[in-house]
């Protein structure tokens, strides 16, 4: 199967068969991270620029680790260390990066659409590592990988997403991806955190957390993104936890083998209790592990020569 995409910008632009190819490739890449020597020469001679204009732990380290395990040269650039602080535009910065002939630019930006803008201006492949509240495709793909690995499938599953939907690029990408792959998606949040028209992405809105998680195969909890909220959208964290937090009692409404997920970072005791986050149902750390393999797959597919040739 051919992978014809130059860039990975969002889940909407990926067809179901392309998502399956990415997940299959990532599953093969995972074995590399389990070896005593966690490195292969697949992308030797390739250069990858990690341009992160927002804080990140998991995503940035995961992309960096993925590049190094494929033997690519990885270069990190932050907003504070770039000429953007001197007044240079994002486009000019990207054009200057391209003049150094990188193969892939991984961009995280606070403005929705920034990676799409850059992808139209540079010949290097661009991978969106999160743009504003718009999209986070690699997170959605690793979430799909984790679910498929645990459940054996995505199609036909009941998936619940609970939390700050309005400010979550992960939620938007997950809803789109899960629906595209045949899952049934329900969401729940305070009314102030449910954006108008979100159901058009392929989900239904539940009136309460209990209704949302009843019979769920997968529960995805999201944190409250205070850094993106102009105004406080709920009275107190304690009240939020009482009404929308996932605890052991509520977990009993879901299926016995329900899978608990969270993209991180977690606000323990707010959207998720300690005993649930650390329970045997939780695959939160497995998501982090799969993130490296998934991002290795993305690098391989856009920069490893498979874009114009049949993959193995």
N, C-alpha and C positions, 0 to 999 in steps of 0.2 A: 504494500500500500504506500502511496506517495503522500508526503506531507508538504503541502504547497504554500504554507504561510511563511512570509518573511518575518512577521512580528506576532507576538502574543499580547494582545491589547485588552481583550475582554472575553467573557464566555459567550456572549451573544454572537460573536463573529465566528465561533467554532461550530462545525457540524458534529453531530453525534458520533460519526465514524472517526472524526479527527480526535475527539475526546477519548474514544476507546483506544486509538493508537497511542496517544500520550500516556494513558494509564498503563497500557501493556508495556510500553517502553520503560516507564518508571519502575514497574515491577521487576523487570530485568536488571535495572540499574541498582536496585536495592541490595542485591547480592554483593556488589562491590564494597559497600560499607560494612559488610560482615566479614571481610577478609582480614587476615593479620596485617597485610600491607594494603591500605585502602586507597589505591591509586592505579589508574590505567592511563595509557598514552593517547586516548581517543582524540582529545582536543589540543594536543601538543602543538605549539606555534600559534594558537588562537589567543586573542586578547579580549577580555571582558571588562567593561567599566561598570562599576556599581555606583550610581549617582543617586544618593539618598538625601532628599531635602526635608525629610521628616524623621523623627527618632524611630529606631527599630532595633529589636534584639533578635528575635527568631528569624524574621524574613531576611535581614541583611546577612547574618551569620550563615544562614542556610544557603543562600545564593553563593556566598564566598566559599563555603565548604564544598558545594557542588562543583564550582569551577575548579578548585584545587584537586578534587578527586578525579577529574577528567584531564588533569595536567595543563589546563589553560592558565594563562597569566591573568591574574585578577588585580584590578586597580580600584581602590575606593576613593570616592570624592564626596564630600559633604557640602552643604550650602555654605557653612561658615568658612570652609577652606577654599571655596571657589570665588571667581571674580564677580559672581552675582552680588556679593556684598559690596562691590565697588560700583555697581550700577549696570553691569553687563546683563543683557537679556538672556532668557533661557534658550532662545533659538541661537543666539550668537555663541553661547557656551557650547551647545550641542554641535554646531558647525565646526567649532574649534576642536572639539573632541573627535569629530569625524575626520578632520584633517590629519589626525594621528593614526588613522586607519584601524580602529578597533573593529572587531567582528560583531560584538553584541554590546548594547547599552542597556543596562537594567536601571529603570527610573522609578523612583518613588517621589511623588509630588503632592502638595496640599491642594492643588487646583485640579478639578475634574477635567479630563480631556487633555492634560499636558502630554502624556505619552503618545496620544494619537497625533497631536500637533508635531511633535518631534519626529515621529515615524514617517510623516509625509515629507520631512525636510532632509533626512539623512538616508544614506544607502545601507548603513549598518542595521542589523536586526535590533528591534527594540522590544524589550519585555517589560510590561507594566507590573511594577511591584507594589501598586496601590496608588490610586489617584483620587484625592478628595473623598467624597462619599460615593463615587461612581462605581469603581470596579477593583477587584483584587483577584485576578484570574488564577494565579499560581496557588493561592490559598484554597480557592474553590476546587481546583483540580486535586490538590493533596487531600482535601476533605472527601472527594469522591473516591480517590484511591483507598483511603482508610476505610470507608464504608464498604466498598466492594471487597476489600481484603477480609474484613470481619464478617460480612454477611453473605459474601459470594455473589452479590448482585446489587444493583441500585433500582432497577425496574420493579415496580410493584410495592416498594417500601413506603411506609408512612413516616415522614420526617417532620419533626417539629422544630421551629426556630423561634427562640424566645429572647427578648431583650430590646436593646436600643436599635430597632430596625431603621429608623429615620436617618441615623448618622453612620450606618454600617455599610461600607463597600463590600464587606464579606457577605452580609445578608443578601444583597442584590445579586452578587455573583453566584452564591450558593442556590438561591431560589431559581435562577435561570438555568444553572447547570443540572440541579436535581430534577427539575421539571423536564428538561430536554432529554434526560436519560431515563425518563419514565416513572419517577417517584411522585408520590402525592405529598405536597408540602403545605403545612399549616404554620401560621405565625401568630404570635401573641406579644403584646406590649401595651404599656399605657397608651391611651388614645393620642397623647401628645408626641408619642414616638413612633406612630404609624404614618408614613407618608401617603399622601393622596395618590391613588392609582397604583399602589404597590401590587395589588392583585393581578394587574395586567401582566406581570412577570411570570405568573403561573402558580399562584398560591391562594389560599383562602385564609381569611382573618378569623381567629377564634375569639370568643368573648372573654374567656378566662384561661389561666394557665392550666387549670384542671381539665377543661374541655380540650385544650390544645394537645396535651400529652397523653390523654386517654388512648390506649392501644398503640402508642408510638413504637416504632422499631428503632428510631434514632432521635435523640434530643440534642440540638445544638443550642448552647447558651451563649449569649453575647453580653459583653460588659457595657456599662453606661459610659459613653464617650463624652465626658465633661469638657474635654478640650475643644470639642466641636459644637458644643451647645452655647448659643448666645445667651439664653436664659435657662434657669433651672426648671426642668420639665416635670419634676415630682417633688412632693413635700420634703421627705427625708429618706436617707438610705435604709433606715430601719423599716419604714412603711413600704418602700419598694421591695425589700426582702420578704416582707410579710405577704405581699400581694403577687409578686412575680418571681420570687426566688425559688430555685429548685432545691428541695430538701428530701430527706428519706421518705417522709410521709407521702409527698406528692409523687415521688418516683414509683411508688407502688401502683399508681394508676396506669403506668406504661406496661408494655410487655415485659415478661420476666427477664428476657435476654436483651433488653434495650441497651443501646450503645449511647454513652454520654460523651459529647464533644464540646470543645471550646477552642476558638482560634487564638486565645491569649492576647494580652495578659489578663489573668483572672483577678477579679475583686472578690476574694473569698469572704463569705458571710453576707454578700450583697446579692449577686445574681446566682451564686452557687454555694452550697454549704461545704465545709471541709470533708465531711463523711461521704458526700456524693462525688466530689472532685477526686477523692483518693480511693473510691470504691472499685471493685472488680469490674464494674460496668464501664468505667471510664477508660477511654483510649486517647486522652489528651496528650500524653507524652508520645504515644505512637504516631499521632499527627505530626509532631515535631520530627520524629525519625523519618517518616514518609516524606516530609517536606524536602529533605536533602535529595532523596531519590527522584522525586518529582521534578525538582529544578535541574538536576542532572539531565533528565529526559528532555526538558525544554531546551537546554543548551545544545544537546546532541541533535535535536530535530531541526533547530534553526541555524546551527553553525557547524554541524558535524558532517556536512556533505549529503545528508539524507533528504534535503528539501527537493532535490532534482534527481533523486535516484531511489529505487525501491529499497525500503528498509528491510533488515533481516527478518 
